[in-house]
Amino acid sequence: MKYLSLTSLHVGDICKVARIQAGRSATRRLYEMGFNTGAQVKVLKNDRGPIIVGLGGQKVALGRGLAEKMLVGIEQ
């Protein structure tokens, strides 16, 4: 499995959250939004502005700063 930041993925990529490299409050905020370790995420939009992902049947917008701190695993 290869680990990348969420910002480096393309539209349509499906991945799993591996680790969040952020401060305590940012990590807690992401966990509360549903970005728990092992959660499956699908990239819906990643061009300019926030990244929009599908998570548990919901669309979630993440700022690029937070998305950069989230490491995800992609199966090759």
Backbone as a chain_set.jsonl record, in Angstrom:
{"seq": "MKYLSLTSLHVGDICKVARIQAGRSATRRLYEMGFNTGAQVKVLKNDRGPIIVGLGGQKVALGRGLAEKMLVGIEQ", "coords": {"N": [[0.853, -1.183, 0.0], [0.486, 2.229, -0.762], [1.259, 5.414, 0.602], [-0.098, 8.644, 0.61], [-0.657, 12.242, 0.636], [-3.93, 13.626, 0.998], [-4.365, 15.712, -0.781], [-2.914, 15.102, -3.044], [-4.287, 13.351, -4.631], [-6.469, 12.279, -7.352], [-9.576, 13.138, -9.025], [-12.105, 10.773, -8.496], [-10.474, 8.854, -7.367], [-10.216, 6.341, -4.88], [-9.669, 5.821, -1.494], [-8.2, 4.94, 1.717], [-8.243, 6.272, 4.99], [-5.196, 6.647, 6.566], [-3.546, 7.951, 8.427], [-3.444, 10.895, 10.458], [-1.693, 13.814, 10.414], [-1.545, 16.194, 12.305], [-2.206, 18.942, 14.563], [-3.561, 18.635, 17.912], [-6.228, 19.697, 18.127], [-7.031, 19.982, 15.434], [-6.825, 17.349, 14.558], [-8.735, 16.12, 16.199], [-11.019, 17.425, 15.269], [-11.164, 16.477, 12.608], [-11.554, 13.735, 13.116], [-14.057, 13.865, 14.35], [-15.567, 14.632, 12.187], [-15.667, 12.324, 10.802], [-13.431, 11.233, 9.641], [-11.918, 8.837, 10.393], [-9.318, 6.469, 11.216], [-8.915, 4.13, 8.694], [-11.3, 4.728, 7.43], [-13.178, 4.874, 4.427], [-12.661, 6.892, 1.621], [-13.704, 8.896, -1.102], [-12.532, 10.832, -3.742], [-14.107, 13.649, -4.934], [-13.865, 16.224, -5.951], [-11.057, 18.047, -6.836], [-9.521, 20.526, -7.565], [-9.235, 23.665, -7.646], [-9.404, 25.58, -4.635], [-11.389, 24.275, -1.915], [-11.137, 20.731, -1.197], [-13.383, 18.281, -2.193], [-14.875, 15.483, -0.869], [-16.289, 12.176, -0.831], [-17.728, 10.658, 1.912], [-18.849, 8.156, 3.803], [-21.382, 8.221, 2.511], [-21.945, 10.911, 2.468], [-21.199, 14.25, 1.303], [-18.239, 15.976, 1.836], [-16.494, 18.933, 2.439], [-13.163, 19.926, 2.478], [-10.636, 22.092, 3.601], [-7.605, 22.952, 1.896], [-5.346, 22.99, 3.529], [-5.967, 21.352, 5.781], [-6.482, 18.967, 4.398], [-3.99, 18.38, 3.393], [-2.663, 17.436, 5.589], [-3.629, 14.944, 6.024], [-2.921, 11.62, 5.713], [-3.343, 9.108, 3.346], [-4.077, 5.777, 2.268], [-3.458, 4.048, -0.716], [-4.35, 1.364, -2.691], [-2.249, -0.41, -4.797]], "CA": [[0.0, 0.0, 0.0], [1.241, 3.475, -0.891], [0.659, 6.492, 1.394], [-0.001, 9.985, 0.03], [-1.581, 13.191, 1.255], [-5.214, 13.677, 0.296], [-4.309, 16.72, -1.846], [-2.22, 14.597, -4.23], [-5.137, 12.4, -5.351], [-7.256, 12.792, -8.472], [-11.018, 12.886, -8.962], [-12.451, 9.378, -8.709], [-9.631, 7.97, -6.556], [-10.785, 5.847, -3.631], [-8.566, 5.535, -0.582], [-8.552, 4.772, 3.127], [-7.477, 7.142, 5.883], [-4.161, 5.899, 7.265], [-3.014, 8.705, 9.56], [-3.616, 12.345, 10.391], [-0.52, 14.475, 10.973], [-1.964, 17.562, 12.617], [-2.286, 19.222, 15.984], [-4.62, 17.94, 18.647], [-7.579, 20.186, 17.812], [-7.338, 19.666, 14.037], [-7.029, 15.901, 14.492], [-10.036, 15.837, 16.812], [-12.045, 17.925, 14.354], [-11.278, 15.54, 11.488], [-12.174, 12.512, 13.635], [-15.475, 14.147, 14.569], [-16.207, 14.703, 10.873], [-15.757, 10.964, 10.287], [-12.175, 10.807, 9.023], [-11.241, 7.929, 11.311], [-8.387, 5.545, 10.579], [-9.592, 3.06, 7.98], [-12.506, 5.203, 6.736], [-13.034, 4.936, 2.98], [-12.896, 8.237, 1.108], [-13.634, 9.027, -2.56], [-12.298, 12.221, -4.136], [-15.122, 14.124, -5.877], [-13.373, 17.462, -6.57], [-9.73, 18.459, -6.369], [-8.856, 21.426, -8.502], [-8.906, 24.856, -6.859], [-10.257, 25.723, -3.463], [-11.47, 23.097, -1.038], [-11.265, 19.395, -1.764], [-14.661, 17.687, -1.814], [-14.77, 14.029, -0.854], [-17.429, 11.396, -0.376], [-17.375, 9.95, 3.142], [-20.037, 7.58, 4.433], [-22.607, 8.653, 1.848], [-22.06, 12.365, 2.555], [-20.147, 15.058, 0.676], [-17.558, 16.783, 2.842], [-15.492, 19.843, 1.884], [-12.001, 20.121, 3.352], [-9.654, 23.062, 3.154], [-6.38, 22.314, 1.421], [-4.415, 22.842, 4.646], [-6.331, 20.138, 6.517], [-6.342, 17.805, 3.517], [-2.556, 18.101, 3.259], [-2.208, 16.762, 6.804], [-4.237, 13.625, 6.109], [-2.28, 10.598, 4.892], [-4.282, 8.069, 2.943], [-3.474, 4.64, 1.6], [-4.041, 3.654, -1.991], [-3.874, 0.037, -3.105], [-1.669, -0.368, -6.138]], "C": [[0.895, 1.24, 0.0], [0.511, 4.58, -0.123], [0.959, 7.846, 0.771], [-0.859, 10.937, 0.841], [-2.839, 13.263, 0.398], [-5.176, 14.662, -0.873], [-3.659, 16.194, -3.12], [-3.048, 13.61, -5.046], [-5.929, 13.093, -6.451], [-8.73, 12.45, -8.283], [-11.291, 11.423, -9.313], [-11.608, 8.403, -7.913], [-10.352, 7.593, -5.269], [-9.632, 5.41, -2.744], [-9.109, 5.29, 0.82], [-7.656, 5.656, 3.962], [-6.479, 6.281, 6.647], [-3.721, 6.623, 8.533], [-3.289, 10.181, 9.357], [-2.437, 12.981, 11.124], [-0.855, 15.938, 11.228], [-1.921, 17.749, 14.128], [-3.492, 18.535, 16.609], [-6.01, 18.39, 18.233], [-7.968, 19.865, 16.369], [-7.6, 18.171, 13.871], [-8.386, 15.528, 15.062], [-11.168, 16.276, 15.889], [-12.257, 16.969, 13.179], [-11.918, 14.227, 11.932], [-13.674, 12.709, 13.843], [-16.25, 14.232, 13.262], [-16.335, 13.32, 10.238], [-14.5, 10.441, 9.628], [-11.358, 9.975, 10.007], [-10.298, 7.026, 10.534], [-9.161, 4.387, 9.964], [-10.845, 3.487, 7.242], [-12.23, 5.317, 5.24], [-13.489, 6.301, 2.477], [-12.781, 8.208, -0.413], [-13.505, 10.5, -2.909], [-13.315, 12.605, -5.212], [-14.678, 15.383, -6.612], [-12.017, 17.799, -5.975], [-9.072, 19.298, -7.452], [-8.393, 22.673, -7.759], [-9.839, 24.939, -5.675], [-10.308, 24.448, -2.653], [-11.592, 21.797, -1.83], [-12.598, 18.83, -1.28], [-14.532, 16.173, -1.949], [-16.1, 13.417, -0.44], [-16.986, 10.567, 0.809], [-18.656, 9.453, 3.785], [-21.343, 8.056, 3.829], [-22.846, 10.152, 1.884], [-20.949, 13.024, 1.746], [-19.566, 15.96, 1.747], [-16.507, 17.639, 2.133], [-14.4, 20.058, 2.921], [-11.112, 21.199, 2.76], [-8.375, 22.343, 2.774], [-5.372, 22.102, 2.55], [-4.69, 21.589, 5.458], [-6.131, 18.892, 5.664], [-4.882, 17.407, 3.344], [-2.034, 17.291, 4.442], [-2.768, 15.352, 6.958], [-3.517, 12.673, 5.151], [-3.272, 9.497, 4.603], [-3.521, 6.972, 2.222], [-4.229, 4.287, 0.339], [-3.466, 2.289, -2.341], [-3.422, 0.098, -4.55], [-2.105, -1.57, -6.943]], "O": [[1.922, 1.285, 0.676], [-0.715, 4.674, -0.187], [2.104, 8.16, 0.446], [-1.69, 10.506, 1.641], [-2.796, 12.987, -0.801], [-5.885, 14.466, -1.86], [-3.838, 16.788, -4.184], [-2.565, 13.084, -6.049], [-6.046, 14.318, -6.482], [-9.083, 11.584, -7.483], [-10.772, 10.904, -10.301], [-11.978, 7.236, -7.787], [-11.015, 8.425, -4.649], [-8.725, 4.709, -3.193], [-10.307, 5.415, 1.074], [-6.462, 5.784, 3.691], [-6.859, 5.307, 7.297], [-3.544, 6.003, 9.582], [-3.359, 10.661, 8.226], [-2.212, 12.717, 12.305], [-0.483, 16.812, 10.445], [-1.63, 16.813, 14.872], [-4.322, 17.94, 15.922], [-6.886, 17.555, 18.008], [-9.118, 19.511, 16.107], [-8.497, 17.775, 13.127], [-9.107, 14.717, 14.482], [-12.165, 15.569, 15.747], [-13.394, 16.686, 12.801], [-12.735, 13.663, 11.205], [-14.468, 11.817, 13.542], [-17.446, 13.942, 13.224], [-17.038, 13.161, 9.241], [-14.492, 9.325, 9.107], [-10.257, 10.357, 10.402], [-10.463, 6.84, 9.328], [-9.965, 3.741, 10.635], [-11.411, 2.691, 6.494], [-11.173, 5.799, 4.834], [-14.551, 6.798, 2.851], [-11.876, 7.576, -0.957], [-14.281, 11.326, -2.427], [-13.382, 11.974, -6.266], [-15.061, 15.597, -7.762], [-11.853, 17.832, -4.755], [-8.18, 18.834, -8.162], [-7.257, 22.719, -7.288], [-10.953, 24.417, -5.72], [-9.384, 23.635, -2.695], [-12.077, 21.77, -2.962], [-12.906, 18.895, -0.09], [-14.138, 15.653, -2.993], [-16.923, 14.058, 0.214], [-15.987, 9.852, 0.733], [-19.463, 10.252, 4.262], [-22.315, 8.273, 4.552], [-23.863, 10.62, 1.372], [-19.891, 12.434, 1.531], [-20.298, 16.628, 2.477], [-15.725, 17.134, 1.327], [-14.677, 20.336, 4.088], [-10.865, 21.217, 1.554], [-8.094, 21.252, 3.271], [-4.62, 21.128, 2.526], [-3.767, 20.844, 5.789], [-5.659, 17.869, 6.162], [-4.574, 16.229, 3.167], [-1.066, 16.542, 4.303], [-2.426, 14.645, 7.906], [-3.504, 12.888, 3.939], [-3.959, 9.01, 5.502], [-2.461, 7.206, 1.641], [-5.459, 4.233, 0.317], [-2.254, 2.082, -2.294], [-4.137, 0.601, -5.416], [-1.716, -1.711, -8.103]]}, "num_chains": 1, "name": "protein.A"}
